[in-house]
Each structure stands twice: as structure tokens, then as C-alpha cells.
Amino acid sequence: MPKKIYTGEVVSNKMQKTVVVSVTRLAQHPLYKKTIKKVVKFKAHDEEDKCKIGDLVKIIESRPLSKDKRWKVVEVVGRHEAEKPDIVEEISN
């Protein structure tokens, strides 16, 4: 059986060598046929701690690494550019 591969956005990187990846997909309601957006969060192993919040990453299914972690980060597809804060000059009295 082939391993599943998903692409999602990193929503948390607070843990060591672990990121939380949010995967969004569209599904059709079985009765009403309306398209619904479904979001699932996966904990994925990030060996090099290279992922940042907002990055677009590709994850692959793997053996259980912990109680909740069953995915590994394969590659960072897109980087999120952090907004630079405006420089505020201090006013001296």
C-alpha cells in the first residue's frame, strides 16, 4: 500500500523536532452536494527544525514516532515571508 502524501501549512512549531501541519481539502456533502472545506491537523516530525509558521510543507505517512506523531516532513514547498515591523523612533522629552 503506497504511503499518503499531503501538502499543508505549518501552524505551530513550538515543540522540538515537531510541527503541526494544517491540511485543507474540499469534500462534497453526501446528501446536499454542497462543497465543504475540511481541515485536519497532523503532527509531523521535522528532524532539522527548519520549518517556520506559515511555511507550505509536504508531509508523508510513516511509522508511529510517538503517541500522536505519524508523519514526516519531506520538503518545504514554500517559505512564508515574515512581515517586518515598522521602525518607531523614540521621542525624547
VMD Tcl script that draws the C-alpha trace (Angstrom):
set ca {
  {0.00 0.00 0.00}
  {1.53 3.37 -1.01}
  {2.19 5.98 1.65}
  {-0.06 9.03 1.72}
  {1.47 12.41 0.86}
  {-0.23 15.69 1.79}
  {0.65 19.35 1.40}
  {-0.26 21.73 4.19}
  {0.64 24.85 6.14}
  {2.68 24.86 9.36}
  {0.53 26.31 12.15}
  {2.80 25.57 15.13}
  {6.49 24.83 15.69}
  {6.70 25.21 19.47}
  {7.81 21.60 20.06}
  {11.30 20.24 19.49}
  {11.61 18.47 16.11}
  {7.81 18.52 15.69}
  {5.50 20.77 13.69}
  {1.71 20.89 13.45}
  {0.59 20.93 9.82}
  {-2.91 22.00 8.81}
  {-4.16 20.21 5.67}
  {-7.22 21.67 3.93}
  {-9.29 19.71 1.43}
  {-12.63 20.13 -0.30}
  {-15.30 17.46 0.09}
  {-18.84 17.17 -1.18}
  {-21.68 16.68 1.30}
  {-23.22 13.25 0.61}
  {-26.85 14.40 0.76}
  {-26.87 18.09 -0.15}
  {-23.94 18.01 -2.62}
  {-22.55 21.27 -1.27}
  {-18.77 21.63 -1.32}
  {-17.39 21.82 2.22}
  {-13.89 22.81 3.33}
  {-12.45 20.25 5.76}
  {-9.34 20.98 7.82}
  {-7.25 18.30 9.57}
  {-4.16 18.93 11.72}
  {-1.26 16.45 11.73}
  {1.81 16.39 13.97}
  {4.84 15.79 11.76}
  {8.50 15.05 12.52}
  {10.89 17.84 11.48}
  {14.39 16.43 12.07}
  {16.30 19.65 11.32}
  {13.81 22.14 12.88}
  {13.79 24.04 9.57}
  {10.04 24.77 9.34}
  {8.59 28.08 10.42}
  {4.98 29.09 11.00}
  {3.26 29.79 7.68}
  {5.55 27.58 5.57}
  {3.95 25.32 2.98}
  {5.30 21.78 3.52}
  {4.88 18.31 2.05}
  {4.40 15.50 4.60}
  {4.48 11.72 4.16}
  {2.97 8.94 6.24}
  {5.46 6.97 8.38}
  {5.64 4.52 11.24}
  {4.43 5.78 14.65}
  {7.11 8.03 16.12}
  {5.17 8.88 19.30}
  {1.62 8.78 20.64}
  {0.34 11.37 18.13}
  {3.14 11.70 15.56}
  {2.84 9.51 12.43}
  {4.04 11.87 9.68}
  {7.41 13.21 8.49}
  {8.23 16.47 6.72}
  {9.59 15.64 3.26}
  {10.30 19.13 1.95}
  {9.46 22.79 2.40}
  {7.50 23.76 -0.71}
  {7.13 27.48 0.03}
  {8.51 29.86 2.60}
  {6.35 32.36 4.45}
  {7.86 35.82 4.38}
  {7.52 37.38 7.82}
  {6.31 40.95 7.89}
  {8.95 43.36 9.08}
  {7.69 45.59 11.90}
  {7.66 49.31 11.26}
  {10.51 51.13 12.93}
  {9.16 53.52 15.51}
  {11.52 56.25 16.60}
  {11.61 57.05 20.26}
  {10.60 60.61 21.09}
  {12.83 62.22 23.68}
  {11.27 64.66 26.13}
}
mol new
graphics top color blue
foreach p $ca { graphics top sphere $p radius 0.5 }
foreach p [lrange $ca 0 end-1] q [lrange $ca 1 end] { graphics top cylinder $p $q radius 0.2 }
display resetview
